[in-house]
């Protein structure tokens, strides 16, 4: 294709327009995941198990933002790097659960951009009488309040937050009462619907940890609970059931060991990433595939366009013209996900 002055003039004009459009520092998008539930979400012990699959999860993960309200105690300094919460300096116990591996796997996927996790968990709590949105002044209200304030903090920090996920490890507290178990599917439906509505997150993907088949509560109640969670995930428009039956317990057939909790996080991340709603499309304007958009990508586009390569056919009509320049510029302005 000839290097016509008209083509160069068109491309230059488009770039000038692009530069005029990109002014100021826009807020950085951040995808927010809520992690909630009872003791298996709180996590206990297992500090030695944090060296897991070649990565030391005792170390801070600074690329992932983390805030929490655990056992009624809030993280004193707000958002910081994702890491375990030690019970006290030098203690042999730690508080961590699936969030450590979940956050790392999303961060390593290179598809989700900035990630923030907000954890709200209380050991021994039930859904029917504590987490249910109809119970005022208790855990549901505390969760909404904590998440709302954390979202405000993210805005103050220069982020544009969007709630995209909700990890749920809970059910043990309801297995004590037959009526709670029988109502669990509806109660979980109510909880998720209220959360999506109150936090303006209609497509929030829900990851529900299944009750272990060898739970120490009566087998008939365990079976009803398992069916309730499975039915919820089948009927919800964006939910995944997380298998736990092969995981080992720390103590009495209720609490997973540290490795089990980390594996749950991996499985939640895999389920989340498999939801096409939250998997970003490829960044088409990143022509040199280095993960960022800069002048190198412009140089590649110009070279392809002038060589007559259909790799510069950004309109997909089989020909090259100024419409392709406009299409490339629009994608370049939009930026990578």
N, C-alpha and C positions, 0 to 999 in steps of 0.2 A: 504494500500500500504506500503511495507517495506521501512524503512528509509535507503536506500542504499547509501553507500559512493559515488557512481557514480552520483546519483541525486544531492546530496549536492555539489559535486565538480562542476557539470554543473551549478547549480544555483549560486554558489560563483563566478565562472568565468564570468557569465553573469553580475552579480552585479559589479564586478571589471571593466568590460568593460563599464558599465553604468557610474560609477564614473569617469572614464577617459574621457568619452564623455561630461559630464556636468562640464565644466570648465569655469571660468569667469562669469561675470554678463551679461547676454543677455538683450537686450532692452525689455521693457515691452510693450506688445501689447496694443493699445488703439483704441477704436472704436469712430470715429468722426462723429458727425451729424451737418450739416449746417442748421440753421434756418434763413429764409429770407422772405422779403416781405415789406409791408407798415405799416400803423398805427396800425392795429390790431396785427401785429407782434412786433412792437415797444412796444405797451402797454402804457396805461396812467391810473393814478388814481387807485382807488380800493385798497388802502393800507389796509383798514380794512378787506378786503375779503381774505387776505393772510392766515388767520386762517381757514383752509379748510380741512374738513374730518379728523379732529383729528391731523393735522400736521400744524405747524406754518411755512409757506413758507417764512416768513420774515427772518428766521434764515438761515445762510450759510449752504450749504450742501457740506462739505469738501471732500466727496468721489467722487464728480463729478467735473471735470475741466470745466471752463467757460471763454470764451473770447468773445469780441464783438466789433463791429463798429456800433453804433446806432446814427442816425441822423448826420452822418459824424464824430462823436466823438468816438475815440477808447478808450478802457479800458486802463488806463494809466500804470498799472503795469502788463499787460499781463495776463496769465492764473491765475485764483484763484478759490475759491469755487463757486459753482452755488448759486446765490442769486439775489434778486432784485437790480436794480440800482436806488437808491434814487436820486431825482432831486437835492437835496441839504440837508445837515445835518439838521435834525429836520423838514423836509418838510412833508406836509400832502399828497403829491403825490409821486408816484413811477413809475418806468419804469419796467414792467415785462410782460411776456406773457406766452405762452404755454410751454416755455423751463423749467419752474420750476417743473411742474408735469411730463412732459415728461422725464426729467432726473431722477427724483426720481423713477418713475415706472420702468424704465429700470434698474436702480441700484438695486431696490428691487427684480427684477425678478431672480437674481442670475444666469443669463445665459449669460450676455453680457460682463463680465469683466470690465475693466476700461473704463469709458465713458468720452468723451470730447465734449462740445457743443460750436460751433462758430456761433454767431448771427450777421447778417448784415441786417439792416432794416432802411428804410427811409419813413416817413409818406407822404401820398399823391402821392406816386410815381406810375407810370404806367408801364406796361410791354412793350407796343408797342414802346414807344419812349425813355425809360430810362433803363429798365432791359434787353432789347433784346441784344443778343451778337453782333449784327451788329452795335450797337451804341457805337463807341469807346469813351473812356475817360469818361464814366459815370458809372452807378451803377453796370453793369455786370463786367466791368474791376476792379472796386473798390472791389467787392466781391471776385473775383479770387485773387487779390493782397493780401487782408486781410487774406483769408483762407490759401494761400500759405505761408505767413509769419508766421501765427499761427502754421501751420504744422512744419515749420522749428524750431519754439520754442519748440514744443513737442519733436522733435528729440534731441535738445540740452538738454532737461530735462531728457533724457534717455528713451524716449518712441519710439515705432514703430507704427506710426499712419496709420490707414486705414479709408478712408471715406466710410461710409456705409448707411448714411441717409441724406435726404433733406426735411425739413419741409417748406411748402410754404403757407403763408396767404397773399393773394393779389388778386386784381381784381377790387376793388372799383375805383382805379384811371383810369381804362380803361372804366368804365361804363359811363363816360362823353361823349365819342366819339363813334358813331355807328361803324365806320370803325375799331376802336380798338377792339370792342367787336366781330365783325365778324371775325377778324384775331386771336382771342385769342387762340384757340386750336393749331393752327400752331405755334404761337409765344411761347406758353408754351413748345411745342415739341422742338422748336429750343433752348430754354433756357436750358432745361434739357439735351438734347444731347450735347450741347456745354460744360456744366458743367461737365458731365461725362467724356468727352474727355479731356478737359483742366486740370482736376484734377486727371486723371487716375483712375476713379471710375466707371467702366462700369456697375456694378451691384447695384449702389447706389439706395436704395429704396426711392421713392418719396411719400410724404404724402401731399396731396392737400386739403386745407380747402375749403369746398363748400361755394359758395355765398348763404347767407340766403335767403330763399324764400320770406321773407317780407322786403327785402332791399328796401330803399326808392327811388331808381332810377326807371325809367319806366319799367313796368312789362315785356314788350316784350324784352327789352335788358337784363334784369335779367334772363329771360328764356334762351336766347341764351348763356349767360355766363355760366349758370348752365350746359347746354348741352355740352358746350365746355370742361369744367373741367371733366365732367363724361366721355365723349368720350376719352379724353386724358388718363384717368386712365384705361379705358377698353382696350385701344390699346397699352399702354406701358407695357413692360415686367416685370416691378417691380414698381407698383404704387398703392396707395390707396386713395380713396375719403373719406374725413372726413365730416360726417354729422354735420350741425350746426343749423338745422331748429328749434330745441327745445330750443335754447339758447336765453338769454335775452340781450337786448341792454342797454348800459349806457346812450346814448343820443338820437341820431336822426335817428335811423334805419341803422346806418353804423357801429358804434363801439360797440363791445361786452363789457359787464361789466367784472370786474375782475374774477368773478366766471366762466363766459363763457369762458374766455381765459384759465383758469386752466383746465376746462373740455376738451377743444380742445387738450390740451397737453396729457391728459389721453387717449383720443381717438387715437391720433397719436401714442402713445406708444403701445397701444393694436394692432393697425394695423401693426406697425413695428415688434412686437414680433410674430405676426401671419405669417409673411413672413418666411417660413422655411429656406430660404437662410441664414438668420441671426440668427437663433436659433441654439445654439450649441448642439451637441449630448451629451449624458451623459458621464461623465468621468469614463470609465469602470475600470480603475486601482485604483480608489478611493474605495477600498473594504470595508472600515469602514464608508463610506458615510459621512465624516465630512467636505467635501468640499476642502480638501487639500491632497497632496500626501506626505507621509513621511514613516518612517520605520515601523509605525504601519500597513500600507497597505501591506508592504512586509511580516510582521509576519502573517497577515491574509492569504495571498496567500500561504505561506509555509505550514501553518496548513491545509488549504483546500487541497492542493496538496498531502500532506502526508496522509491525511485521505481518499484520493481517491474520493473527491467530484468533481462532474462535474461543480461546480461553479468555479473551477480552469481550466476549459477547454476553454482556450482563443483562441484556433484555431477553436472551434466549430465542431470538427469531432467526438465527442462522446467518445473519449479516452484521457488519460493523458500521456504525454511523454515530452521529453525535448523541443519539439516545443512550448508547452504551456508556458514553462518558458521564451523562447525567445520572445513570443508574449506579455506576461505580461511586461517584461522588456522594450520592445519597447514602449508600451503604457505609462509606468511609465516615461520613458525619455521624451516622447512627452509632458507630463504634462496635467493638466486640462485646458480646454478652459478659 
